[in-house]
Amino acid sequence: MSSPVTVWRHHQNIRNYLGKTGKIIVWTKVFIAPAGFEHEAPYPVAIVEFKDGFRMPLQLVEYGEKDLKPNRRIITVVRKLGKVGLDEVIEYGIKAKPI
């Protein structure tokens, strides 16, 4: 079981990624989602490269089909990931939004 404090500790570094801009290097769509994410399928996931050269896989949100292409600029945003544990603590994480 995850307590709210444990969830918070695991997400302290979210602010380091919030609002960063970058570009899509490559993307794909997930059609068979892992447990807990079935309701979101299909959804796009991209390898994003930030201005400092760091790369990270992120789910894309608020996108259109025209946004799914290499070199498309993105900005990182905080979005709900789901609920954790018996207490159903809401967990948030970083996702990418086309700009």
MMTF fields as JSON, N, C-alpha, C and O atoms, coordinates in Angstrom:
{
  "mmtfVersion": "1.0.0",
  "mmtfProducer": "UNKNOWN",
  "numBonds": 395,
  "numAtoms": 396,
  "numGroups": 99,
  "numChains": 1,
  "numModels": 1,
  "chainsPerModel": [1],
  "groupsPerChain": [99],
  "chainIdList": ["A"],
  "bondAtomList": [4, 2, 8, 6, 12, 10, 16, 14, 20, 18, 24, 22, 28, 26, 32, 30, 36, 34, 40, 38, 44, 42, 48, 46, 52, 50, 56, 54, 60, 58, 64, 62, 68, 66, 72, 70, 76, 74, 80, 78, 84, 82, 88, 86, 92, 90, 96, 94, 100, 98, 104, 102, 108, 106, 112, 110, 116, 114, 120, 118, 124, 122, 128, 126, 132, 130, 136, 134, 140, 138, 144, 142, 148, 146, 152, 150, 156, 154, 160, 158, 164, 162, 168, 166, 172, 170, 176, 174, 180, 178, 184, 182, 188, 186, 192, 190, 196, 194, 200, 198, 204, 202, 208, 206, 212, 210, 216, 214, 220, 218, 224, 222, 228, 226, 232, 230, 236, 234, 240, 238, 244, 242, 248, 246, 252, 250, 256, 254, 260, 258, 264, 262, 268, 266, 272, 270, 276, 274, 280, 278, 284, 282, 288, 286, 292, 290, 296, 294, 300, 298, 304, 302, 308, 306, 312, 310, 316, 314, 320, 318, 324, 322, 328, 326, 332, 330, 336, 334, 340, 338, 344, 342, 348, 346, 352, 350, 356, 354, 360, 358, 364, 362, 368, 366, 372, 370, 376, 374, 380, 378, 384, 382, 388, 386, 392, 390],
  "bondOrderList": [1, 1, 1, 1, 1, 1, 1, 1, 1, 1, 1, 1, 1, 1, 1, 1, 1, 1, 1, 1, 1, 1, 1, 1, 1, 1, 1, 1, 1, 1, 1, 1, 1, 1, 1, 1, 1, 1, 1, 1, 1, 1, 1, 1, 1, 1, 1, 1, 1, 1, 1, 1, 1, 1, 1, 1, 1, 1, 1, 1, 1, 1, 1, 1, 1, 1, 1, 1, 1, 1, 1, 1, 1, 1, 1, 1, 1, 1, 1, 1, 1, 1, 1, 1, 1, 1, 1, 1, 1, 1, 1, 1, 1, 1, 1, 1, 1, 1],
  "groupList": [{"groupName": "MET", "atomNameList": ["N", "CA", "C", "O"], "elementList": ["N", "C", "C", "O"], "formalChargeList": [0, 0, 0, 0], "bondAtomList": [1, 0, 2, 1, 3, 2], "bondOrderList": [1, 1, 2], "singleLetterCode": "M", "chemCompType": "L-PEPTIDE LINKING"}, {"groupName": "SER", "atomNameList": ["N", "CA", "C", "O"], "elementList": ["N", "C", "C", "O"], "formalChargeList": [0, 0, 0, 0], "bondAtomList": [1, 0, 2, 1, 3, 2], "bondOrderList": [1, 1, 2], "singleLetterCode": "S", "chemCompType": "L-PEPTIDE LINKING"}, {"groupName": "PRO", "atomNameList": ["N", "CA", "C", "O"], "elementList": ["N", "C", "C", "O"], "formalChargeList": [0, 0, 0, 0], "bondAtomList": [1, 0, 2, 1, 3, 2], "bondOrderList": [1, 1, 2], "singleLetterCode": "P", "chemCompType": "L-PEPTIDE LINKING"}, {"groupName": "VAL", "atomNameList": ["N", "CA", "C", "O"], "elementList": ["N", "C", "C", "O"], "formalChargeList": [0, 0, 0, 0], "bondAtomList": [1, 0, 2, 1, 3, 2], "bondOrderList": [1, 1, 2], "singleLetterCode": "V", "chemCompType": "L-PEPTIDE LINKING"}, {"groupName": "THR", "atomNameList": ["N", "CA", "C", "O"], "elementList": ["N", "C", "C", "O"], "formalChargeList": [0, 0, 0, 0], "bondAtomList": [1, 0, 2, 1, 3, 2], "bondOrderList": [1, 1, 2], "singleLetterCode": "T", "chemCompType": "L-PEPTIDE LINKING"}, {"groupName": "TRP", "atomNameList": ["N", "CA", "C", "O"], "elementList": ["N", "C", "C", "O"], "formalChargeList": [0, 0, 0, 0], "bondAtomList": [1, 0, 2, 1, 3, 2], "bondOrderList": [1, 1, 2], "singleLetterCode": "W", "chemCompType": "L-PEPTIDE LINKING"}, {"groupName": "ARG", "atomNameList": ["N", "CA", "C", "O"], "elementList": ["N", "C", "C", "O"], "formalChargeList": [0, 0, 0, 0], "bondAtomList": [1, 0, 2, 1, 3, 2], "bondOrderList": [1, 1, 2], "singleLetterCode": "R", "chemCompType": "L-PEPTIDE LINKING"}, {"groupName": "HIS", "atomNameList": ["N", "CA", "C", "O"], "elementList": ["N", "C", "C", "O"], "formalChargeList": [0, 0, 0, 0], "bondAtomList": [1, 0, 2, 1, 3, 2], "bondOrderList": [1, 1, 2], "singleLetterCode": "H", "chemCompType": "L-PEPTIDE LINKING"}, {"groupName": "GLN", "atomNameList": ["N", "CA", "C", "O"], "elementList": ["N", "C", "C", "O"], "formalChargeList": [0, 0, 0, 0], "bondAtomList": [1, 0, 2, 1, 3, 2], "bondOrderList": [1, 1, 2], "singleLetterCode": "Q", "chemCompType": "L-PEPTIDE LINKING"}, {"groupName": "ASN", "atomNameList": ["N", "CA", "C", "O"], "elementList": ["N", "C", "C", "O"], "formalChargeList": [0, 0, 0, 0], "bondAtomList": [1, 0, 2, 1, 3, 2], "bondOrderList": [1, 1, 2], "singleLetterCode": "N", "chemCompType": "L-PEPTIDE LINKING"}, {"groupName": "ILE", "atomNameList": ["N", "CA", "C", "O"], "elementList": ["N", "C", "C", "O"], "formalChargeList": [0, 0, 0, 0], "bondAtomList": [1, 0, 2, 1, 3, 2], "bondOrderList": [1, 1, 2], "singleLetterCode": "I", "chemCompType": "L-PEPTIDE LINKING"}, {"groupName": "TYR", "atomNameList": ["N", "CA", "C", "O"], "elementList": ["N", "C", "C", "O"], "formalChargeList": [0, 0, 0, 0], "bondAtomList": [1, 0, 2, 1, 3, 2], "bondOrderList": [1, 1, 2], "singleLetterCode": "Y", "chemCompType": "L-PEPTIDE LINKING"}, {"groupName": "LEU", "atomNameList": ["N", "CA", "C", "O"], "elementList": ["N", "C", "C", "O"], "formalChargeList": [0, 0, 0, 0], "bondAtomList": [1, 0, 2, 1, 3, 2], "bondOrderList": [1, 1, 2], "singleLetterCode": "L", "chemCompType": "L-PEPTIDE LINKING"}, {"groupName": "GLY", "atomNameList": ["N", "CA", "C", "O"], "elementList": ["N", "C", "C", "O"], "formalChargeList": [0, 0, 0, 0], "bondAtomList": [1, 0, 2, 1, 3, 2], "bondOrderList": [1, 1, 2], "singleLetterCode": "G", "chemCompType": "PEPTIDE LINKING"}, {"groupName": "LYS", "atomNameList": ["N", "CA", "C", "O"], "elementList": ["N", "C", "C", "O"], "formalChargeList": [0, 0, 0, 0], "bondAtomList": [1, 0, 2, 1, 3, 2], "bondOrderList": [1, 1, 2], "singleLetterCode": "K", "chemCompType": "L-PEPTIDE LINKING"}, {"groupName": "PHE", "atomNameList": ["N", "CA", "C", "O"], "elementList": ["N", "C", "C", "O"], "formalChargeList": [0, 0, 0, 0], "bondAtomList": [1, 0, 2, 1, 3, 2], "bondOrderList": [1, 1, 2], "singleLetterCode": "F", "chemCompType": "L-PEPTIDE LINKING"}, {"groupName": "ALA", "atomNameList": ["N", "CA", "C", "O"], "elementList": ["N", "C", "C", "O"], "formalChargeList": [0, 0, 0, 0], "bondAtomList": [1, 0, 2, 1, 3, 2], "bondOrderList": [1, 1, 2], "singleLetterCode": "A", "chemCompType": "L-PEPTIDE LINKING"}, {"groupName": "GLU", "atomNameList": ["N", "CA", "C", "O"], "elementList": ["N", "C", "C", "O"], "formalChargeList": [0, 0, 0, 0], "bondAtomList": [1, 0, 2, 1, 3, 2], "bondOrderList": [1, 1, 2], "singleLetterCode": "E", "chemCompType": "L-PEPTIDE LINKING"}, {"groupName": "ASP", "atomNameList": ["N", "CA", "C", "O"], "elementList": ["N", "C", "C", "O"], "formalChargeList": [0, 0, 0, 0], "bondAtomList": [1, 0, 2, 1, 3, 2], "bondOrderList": [1, 1, 2], "singleLetterCode": "D", "chemCompType": "L-PEPTIDE LINKING"}],
  "groupTypeList": [0, 1, 1, 2, 3, 4, 3, 5, 6, 7, 7, 8, 9, 10, 6, 9, 11, 12, 13, 14, 4, 13, 14, 10, 10, 3, 5, 4, 14, 3, 15, 10, 16, 2, 16, 13, 15, 17, 7, 17, 16, 2, 11, 2, 3, 16, 10, 3, 17, 15, 14, 18, 13, 15, 6, 0, 2, 12, 8, 12, 3, 17, 11, 13, 17, 14, 18, 12, 14, 2, 9, 6, 6, 10, 10, 4, 3, 3, 6, 14, 12, 13, 14, 3, 13, 12, 18, 17, 3, 10, 17, 11, 13, 10, 14, 16, 14, 2, 10],
  "groupIdList": [1, 2, 3, 4, 5, 6, 7, 8, 9, 10, 11, 12, 13, 14, 15, 16, 17, 18, 19, 20, 21, 22, 23, 24, 25, 26, 27, 28, 29, 30, 31, 32, 33, 34, 35, 36, 37, 38, 39, 40, 41, 42, 43, 44, 45, 46, 47, 48, 49, 50, 51, 52, 53, 54, 55, 56, 57, 58, 59, 60, 61, 62, 63, 64, 65, 66, 67, 68, 69, 70, 71, 72, 73, 74, 75, 76, 77, 78, 79, 80, 81, 82, 83, 84, 85, 86, 87, 88, 89, 90, 91, 92, 93, 94, 95, 96, 97, 98, 99],
  "secStructList": [7, 7, 7, 2, 2, 2, 2, 2, 2, 2, 6, 6, 6, 2, 2, 2, 2, 6, 6, 7, 3, 3, 3, 3, 3, 3, 3, 3, 3, 3, 1, 1, 7, 7, 6, 6, 7, 4, 4, 4, 7, 1, 3, 3, 3, 3, 3, 3, 3, 3, 6, 6, 1, 7, 3, 3, 3, 3, 3, 5, 7, 1, 7, 7, 4, 4, 4, 7, 1, 6, 6, 7, 3, 3, 3, 3, 3, 3, 3, 3, 3, 3, 3, 3, 6, 6, 6, 6, 3, 3, 3, 3, 3, 3, 3, 3, 3, 3, 7],
  "xCoordList": [0.841, 0.0, 0.881, 1.853, 0.551, 1.304, 0.58, -0.61, 1.312, 0.735, 0.902, 1.723, 0.144, 0.323, 1.751, 2.255, 2.399, 3.776, 4.721, 5.608, 4.543, 5.388, 5.218, 6.203, 3.981, 3.721, 4.381, 5.005, 4.255, 4.851, 6.37, 6.965, 6.995, 8.454, 8.937, 9.981, 8.177, 8.566, 8.389, 8.933, 7.642, 7.353, 7.909, 7.461, 8.866, 9.445, 10.165, 10.23, 10.704, 11.464, 10.595, 11.132, 9.288, 8.4, 8.637, 8.621, 8.853, 9.03, 10.248, 10.302, 11.23, 12.41, 12.078, 12.816, 10.991, 10.61, 9.429, 9.151, 8.743, 7.534, 7.843, 8.713, 7.133, 7.278, 8.479, 8.755, 9.201, 10.345, 9.844, 8.843, 10.544, 10.181, 11.187, 12.343, 10.727, 11.582, 10.905, 10.016, 11.325, 10.737, 10.6, 11.341, 9.639, 9.416, 10.5, 10.722, 11.169, 12.158, 11.473, 11.623, 10.724, 9.978, 8.76, 8.793, 7.697, 6.487, 5.852, 6.15, 4.966, 4.18, 2.866, 2.724, 1.912, 0.648, 0.581, 0.912, 0.15, -0.046, -1.513, -2.413, -1.741, -3.103, -3.519, -4.702, -2.564, -2.847, -2.128, -0.923, -2.882, -2.313, -2.103, -2.78, -1.16, -0.961, -2.146, -2.981, -2.205, -3.292, -3.413, -2.421, -4.629, -4.892, -4.98, -5.46, -4.521, -4.535, -5.378, -5.339, -6.132, -6.916, -7.88, -8.119, -8.426, -9.403, -8.783, -9.511, -7.445, -6.774, -6.359, -6.045, -6.348, -5.87, -6.865, -8.072, -6.392, -4.987, -4.495, -5.254, -3.218, -2.628, -1.199, -0.504, -0.755, 0.59, 1.642, 1.408, 2.795, 3.964, 5.111, 5.286, 5.891, 6.984, 8.284, 8.288, 9.388, 10.699, 10.883, 10.884, 11.038, 11.149, 12.574, 13.159, 13.131, 14.467, 14.324, 13.723, 14.886, 14.835, 16.016, 16.936, 15.989, 17.028, 18.422, 19.413, 18.501, 19.812, 20.305, 21.368, 19.537, 19.932, 19.399, 19.528, 18.798, 18.232, 17.004, 16.177, 16.881, 15.736, 14.921, 15.461, 13.6, 12.697, 11.449, 10.935, 10.952, 9.684, 8.514, 8.472, 7.573, 6.42, 5.155, 5.19, 4.044, 2.749, 2.348, 2.573, 1.757, 1.278, -0.176, -0.973, -0.514, -1.881, -2.303, -1.46, -3.603, -4.163, -3.538, -3.017, -3.595, -2.951, -3.979, -5.08, -3.604, -4.361, -3.473, -2.267, -4.045, -3.245, -2.122, -1.065, -2.338, -1.307, -0.112, 0.966, -0.296, 0.788, 1.729, 2.806, 1.344, 2.139, 3.17, 3.002, 4.243, 5.313, 6.632, 6.643, 7.734, 9.047, 9.273, 8.765, 10.039, 10.402, 9.259, 9.429, 8.108, 6.998, 7.394, 7.839, 7.23, 7.595, 6.563, 5.365, 7.048, 6.18, 6.575, 7.648, 5.681, 5.966, 5.489, 4.472, 6.211, 5.818, 4.771, 4.843, 3.803, 2.7, 2.458, 2.857, 1.809, 1.441, 0.026, -0.883, -0.144, -1.457, -1.645, -0.679, -2.889, -3.234, -2.818, -3.1, -2.142, -1.753, -2.754, -3.038, -3.289, -4.229, -4.281, -3.759, -4.916, -5.04, -4.19, -4.104, -3.558, -2.615, -3.115, -3.584, -3.014, -3.27, -4.725, -5.619, -4.935, -6.29, -6.928, -8.149, -6.103, -6.622, -6.94, -7.495, -6.589, -6.799, -6.217, -6.889, -4.952, -4.239, -4.037, -3.546, -4.407, -4.266, -2.802, -2.168, -2.274, -0.874, -0.798, -1.559, 0.136, 0.337, 1.706, 2.616, 1.858, 3.141, 3.274, 2.373, 4.406, 4.714, 4.257, 4.493, 3.609, 3.227, 3.607, 3.953, 3.547, 3.942, 2.726, 1.848, 2.698, 1.606, 2.206, 3.114, 1.723, 2.236, 1.954, 0.917, 2.913, 2.708, 2.833, 2.696],
  "yCoordList": [-1.183, 0.0, 1.239, 1.31, 2.206, 3.455, 4.544, 4.785, 5.187, 6.305, 7.57, 7.594, 8.62, 9.882, 10.411, 11.002, 10.207, 10.675, 9.919, 10.524, 8.614, 7.813, 8.257, 8.409, 8.465, 8.932, 10.287, 10.513, 11.189, 12.523, 12.431, 13.13, 11.589, 11.448, 10.965, 11.4, 10.068, 9.536, 10.565, 10.397, 11.617, 12.6, 13.984, 14.966, 14.081, 15.382, 16.002, 17.227, 15.187, 15.73, 16.103, 16.501, 15.99, 16.363, 17.814, 18.137, 18.681, 20.102, 20.35, 21.357, 19.435, 19.587, 19.404, 19.891, 18.718, 18.45, 19.288, 19.337, 19.938, 20.687, 21.906, 22.71, 22.034, 23.196, 23.163, 24.153, 22.044, 21.937, 21.718, 21.035, 22.3, 22.106, 21.187, 21.087, 20.532, 19.616, 19.243, 19.952, 18.124, 17.678, 16.165, 15.456, 15.686, 14.251, 13.686, 14.198, 12.64, 11.945, 10.824, 10.717, 9.996, 8.893, 8.629, 8.91, 8.096, 7.826, 6.514, 5.992, 6.01, 4.826, 4.914, 5.726, 4.084, 4.015, 2.699, 1.645, 2.771, 1.585, 1.179, 1.934, -0.017, -0.512, -1.478, -1.567, -2.199, -3.114, -2.556, -2.744, -1.875, -1.156, -2.071, -3.09, -1.707, -2.485, -2.323, -1.437, -3.178, -3.147, -1.757, -1.141, -1.288, 0.024, 1.133, 2.226, 0.862, 1.877, 1.451, 2.098, 0.375, -0.152, 0.891, 0.928, 1.728, 2.729, 3.828, 4.567, 3.953, 4.99, 4.518, 5.348, 3.219, 2.688, 3.011, 3.014, 3.282, 3.447, 4.843, 5.811, 4.929, 6.227, 6.291, 5.276, 7.488, 7.618, 7.813, 8.479, 7.22, 7.392, 7.812, 7.262, 8.787, 9.299, 9.345, 9.518, 9.185, 9.497, 10.979, 11.4, 11.76, 13.209, 13.621, 13.133, 14.515, 15.051, 16.509, 17.316, 16.833, 18.196, 18.995, 18.433, 20.296, 21.183, 20.826, 21.07, 20.247, 19.881, 18.521, 18.059, 17.871, 16.587, 15.377, 14.253, 15.585, 14.496, 13.941, 14.704, 12.615, 11.962, 11.204, 10.66, 11.177, 10.559, 10.061, 10.752, 8.864, 8.406, 9.038, 9.006, 9.607, 10.265, 9.968, 9.82, 9.884, 9.755, 11.131, 12.14, 11.174, 12.429, 12.645, 11.707, 13.895, 14.263, 15.468, 16.193, 15.674, 16.819, 16.952, 18.008, 15.888, 15.839, 15.576, 15.093, 15.897, 15.53, 14.629, 14.557, 13.947, 13.05, 13.804, 13.23, 15.083, 15.881, 16.158, 16.504, 16.01, 16.249, 15.056, 15.185, 13.91, 12.694, 12.58, 11.82, 13.357, 13.333, 13.734, 14.495, 13.225, 13.6, 15.109, 15.757, 15.642, 17.058, 17.964, 19.183, 17.413, 18.217, 18.702, 17.917, 20.004, 20.582, 20.209, 20.142, 19.97, 19.612, 20.441, 21.043, 20.448, 21.006, 19.983, 19.322, 19.847, 18.873, 19.483, 20.659, 18.664, 19.08, 18.005, 16.853, 18.385, 17.431, 16.939, 17.731, 15.629, 15.029, 13.878, 13.306, 13.558, 12.447, 11.131, 10.893, 10.274, 8.948, 7.896, 6.956, 8.05, 7.067, 7.109, 8.03, 6.102, 6.002, 4.85, 3.805, 5.052, 4.078, 3.555, 4.326, 2.259, 1.647, 1.6, 2.018, 1.076, 0.933, 2.275, 2.417, 3.264, 4.598, 5.384, 6.48, 4.822, 5.45, 6.858, 7.811, 6.968, 8.233, 8.553, 7.711, 9.753, 10.139, 10.436, 11.239, 9.768, 9.932, 10.761, 10.545, 11.717, 12.581, 12.34, 11.873, 12.656, 12.478, 13.42, 14.206, 13.332, 14.195, 13.53, 12.342, 14.306, 13.874, 15.0, 16.097, 14.743, 15.731, 16.209, 15.425, 17.513, 18.125, 18.882, 19.69, 18.641, 19.377, 20.877, 21.294, 21.673, 23.14, 23.676, 24.879],
  "zCoordList": [0.0, 0.0, 0.0, 0.752, -0.831, -0.909, -0.137, -0.336, 0.737, 1.47, 0.636, -0.281, 0.934, 0.21, 0.303, -0.652, 1.429, 1.605, 0.678, 0.076, 0.556, -0.332, -1.777, -2.5, -2.202, -3.563, -3.773, -4.81, -2.812, -2.911, -3.035, -3.855, -2.24, -2.288, -3.648, -4.134, -4.256, -5.563, -6.677, -7.768, -6.411, -7.453, -7.157, -7.75, -6.26, -5.94, -7.132, -7.237, -8.027, -9.147, -10.345, -11.379, -10.242, -11.346, -11.742, -12.93, -10.779, -11.089, -11.978, -12.684, -11.95, -12.801, -14.278, -15.135, -14.59, -15.971, -16.443, -17.642, -15.539, -15.869, -16.737, -16.403, -17.839, -18.712, -19.644, -20.321, -19.694, -20.602, -22.026, -22.245, -22.98, -24.376, -25.05, -24.638, -26.074, -26.818, -28.116, -28.589, -28.695, -29.956, -29.957, -29.276, -30.733, -30.883, -31.796, -32.893, -31.345, -32.163, -32.943, -34.16, -32.23, -32.836, -31.953, -30.755, -32.528, -31.747, -32.211, -33.285, -31.356, -31.677, -30.917, -30.002, -31.294, -30.559, -29.818, -30.361, -28.57, -27.741, -27.878, -27.509, -28.412, -28.6, -27.496, -27.167, -26.923, -25.817, -24.596, -24.424, -23.763, -22.625, -21.425, -21.292, -20.545, -19.324, -18.375, -18.552, -17.379, -16.395, -15.784, -15.393, -15.714, -15.15, -16.185, -15.886, -17.398, -18.447, -19.65, -20.696, -19.504, -20.617, -21.179, -22.386, -20.322, -20.752, -21.611, -22.274, -21.613, -22.393, -23.784, -24.637, -24.037, -25.322, -26.431, -26.186, -27.638, -28.01, -27.629, -27.655, -27.278, -26.948, -27.479, -27.517, -27.89, -28.439, -27.352, -26.343, -27.586, -26.721, -27.628, -28.716, -27.177, -28.007, -27.224, -26.006, -27.945, -27.384, -27.674, -28.831, -26.622, -26.731, -26.402, -25.435, -27.202, -26.931, -26.513, -27.223, -25.348, -24.843, -25.375, -25.969, -25.163, -25.692, -25.193, -25.883, -23.992, -23.433, -23.938, -23.522, -24.837, -25.409, -24.661, -25.144, -23.482, -22.69, -23.405, -23.904, -23.456, -24.09, -23.056, -22.093, -23.273, -22.309, -23.037, -23.917, -22.68, -23.264, -22.51, -21.28, -23.246, -22.636, -23.426, -24.648, -22.714, -23.368, -23.891, -23.223, -25.081, -25.654, -25.261, -25.247, -24.941, -24.579, -25.414, -25.942, -25.527, -26.251, -27.637, -27.995, -28.398, -29.706, -30.8, -30.535, -32.02, -33.211, -34.046, -33.809, -35.013, -35.854, -36.565, -36.828, -36.877, -37.546, -36.636, -37.119, -35.331, -34.368, -34.233, -33.65, -34.759, -34.603, -35.719, -36.673, -35.573, -36.565, -35.911, -34.944, -36.435, -35.9, -36.025, -36.94, -35.092, -35.006, -34.567, -34.542, -34.223, -33.703, -32.321, -31.485, -32.08, -30.785, -29.723, -29.997, -28.515, -27.384, -26.162, -26.11, -25.194, -23.874, -22.853, -23.064, -21.756, -20.739, -19.813, -19.455, -19.437, -18.575, -17.515, -17.687, -16.43, -15.38, -15.658, -15.91, -15.609, -15.812, -14.83, -14.326, -14.576, -13.691, -14.338, -15.513, -13.563, -14.043, -13.608, -14.351, -12.409, -11.892, -10.382, -9.754, -9.805, -8.351, -7.86, -8.505, -6.702, -6.156, -4.818, -3.98, -4.619, -3.318, -2.912, -3.648, -1.715, -1.183, -0.881, -0.945, -0.55, -0.254, -1.518, -1.45, -2.671, -3.966, -4.021, -4.414, -3.619, -3.699, -5.176, -5.928, -5.597, -6.998, -7.286, -6.601, -8.321, -8.704, -9.983, -10.926, -9.997, -11.153, -11.752, -11.066, -13.028, -13.696, -14.874, -15.166, -15.543, -16.677, -17.976, -18.197, -18.819, -20.159, -21.121, -20.682, -22.415, -23.416, -24.2, -24.559, -24.454, -25.21, -26.397, -26.204, -27.617, -28.779, -28.653, -28.137, -29.143, -29.14, -30.554, -30.772]
}
